[in-house]
Amino acid sequence: MSKTHITFLGTAMLAKALDLRADLFAIKPTHAKGNEHAFSARTLCHSVLVPLAAELGISLGVTGREPLNNQPYFRMTRLDDGTPVHGGGRAAFDYMVGLVRELQPLESEDRALGALRAFIGVRMGYQPRYGVREGATQVTPEGFTAAIQEFVRADSEHGKRAQAVVAGLLDVFASPARVESGRINDPSRKYPGDVCVRSEADAEAWEKAFEVRDKPVAVSDVQIFGKKCVDMQVREAAVVMVNDRQPTLDAAQLTQWATGFGLGLTLFHGWPEFVDQVLFWSGLPKFVGATQAVEFIHQRLISVEATPESVALWSRLIAAL
């Protein structure tokens, strides 16, 4: 594969920058007995170059964890041992070997480091970077979670804020068309939980139901909610418990209880766990999902009739990120 040769060139440049005495053609020490300047190209690439490329945003041409664990590098004993190279990559391989021949005699550390810097600079330009739509308020998942925690702790509003946040996050996961969130203290005959997700296949059926509590929850509270979900033919239920004084519940015991009814039950302790899971399963990069959730939560706050001061506070907290 032609792009693999880009990775090898970067490995050779890194080896030269680390040790001017490196024999850039002796890439397998086990096949270079007596050559103290031989180095393992595969190990240097896998252990140093690939992790650095991920950290710095450098395109190596290929994306695997061990780019040199393939042909022709897997078979060759030396870079110039005549190992067959695929016809489609022959020109690229020969060009790369020519560059390595120019690198080999370098005796200046500055020139070796300069070559490596040039490689990094050029290859960074080939690294894909995905942005967000113009004008969007971009937030990090960590900052977003911290804003939620501060927002809900400031004033419960009888559960309105927590419910709006959960609904807004689920809007990212399932789309607003499928997420139902009633008003606080409404009669609950219509919905199995505070926030519910309709089935994608059948709009009349519930796929998931969420109970949102910003006050301590007991085992019996979970069981009463779970029983209601069973009665309303909901097979997946979750309880989002975000109060700072929430005791740890016996998840194994409650799961066993729910399984007896054929119910899938998930307990979320605190905002970080819930936010992280929803953003991961949303189908979007996390920071994009968090950015979208900001506006969804704003709309949900209005829907649950949160105070104007509450909506304004949410905007201020996000603007401060």
PyMOL commands that set and color helices and strands:
alter all, ss='L'
color gray80, all
select helices_A, chain A and resi 4-18+29-31+41-56+87-103+109-124+141-154+160-174+219-231+251-259+271-281+286-303+308-319
alter helices_A, ss='H'
color red, helices_A
select strands_A, chain A and resi 179-181+195-198+206-213+236-241+264-269
alter strands_A, ss='S'
color yellow, strands_A
deselect
rebuild
show_as cartoon
